[in-house]
């Protein structure tokens, strides 16, 4: 059962929306976190180690992740979705964008 982690900056809109979309998926465990100090749920080494695949909403999120957790991310698959921080939580446009970008990878990793 793959463990999937979605990350964004504050864990307020993008990554929690992705978590909500995919957390009911059979044989998959999904969590989300933010890379910033004031994130709703803070990214931790424990979460990074737990994840089999990590989806970063933007290039900057991946850079911050690798900078903060260089050893923990060495063997991790980290996919950048290129979803800008311009959406509200569960906005239909955000849901569509996440499904469009993450969907094929979710099918590949999670079946």
Residue pairs with C-beta under 8 A, 6 or more apart in sequence:
1 27
1 28
1 29
2 27
2 28
2 29
2 52
2 53
2 109
2 110
3 28
3 29
3 30
3 31
3 50
3 51
3 52
3 53
4 22
4 28
4 29
4 30
4 31
4 51
4 52
4 53
4 54
4 55
4 106
4 109
4 110
5 30
5 31
5 32
5 33
5 47
5 48
5 50
5 51
5 53
5 54
5 55
6 14
6 15
6 18
6 19
6 22
6 30
6 31
6 32
6 33
6 54
6 55
6 57
6 102
7 15
7 32
7 33
7 34
7 35
7 43
7 54
7 55
7 56
7 57
7 61
7 65
8 14
8 15
8 32
8 34
8 35
8 56
8 57
8 58
8 61
8 85
9 34
9 35
9 36
9 39
9 57
9 58
9 60
9 61
9 85
10 34
10 36
10 38
10 39
10 40
11 32
11 33
11 34
11 39
11 40
11 41
11 42
12 34
12 39
12 40
12 89
13 85
13 87
13 88
13 89
13 91
13 94
14 57
14 83
14 85
14 87
14 94
14 98
15 32
15 33
15 34
15 57
16 32
16 40
16 89
17 87
17 89
17 90
17 91
17 94
17 95
17 98
18 30
18 32
18 55
18 98
18 102
19 30
19 31
19 32
20 90
21 95
21 98
21 99
22 28
22 30
22 102
22 106
23 29
23 30
25 106
25 110
27 110
27 111
28 106
28 110
31 41
31 47
31 50
31 51
32 41
33 39
33 41
33 42
33 43
33 44
33 47
34 40
34 41
34 42
34 43
35 43
35 61
35 64
35 65
35 68
43 65
43 68
43 69
45 69
45 72
48 54
48 65
48 69
48 72
48 73
48 76
49 72
51 76
52 77
52 109
53 76
53 77
53 78
53 79
53 105
53 109
54 65
54 73
54 76
54 77
54 78
54 79
55 78
55 79
55 81
55 102
55 105
56 62
56 65
56 78
56 79
56 80
56 81
57 80
57 81
57 82
57 83
57 85
58 80
58 81
58 82
58 83
58 84
58 85
59 80
59 82
61 80
62 78
62 80
65 73
65 78
66 73
66 78
77 109
79 102
79 105
81 97
81 98
81 101
81 102
82 101
83 94
83 97
83 98
83 101
87 93
87 94
87 97
88 94
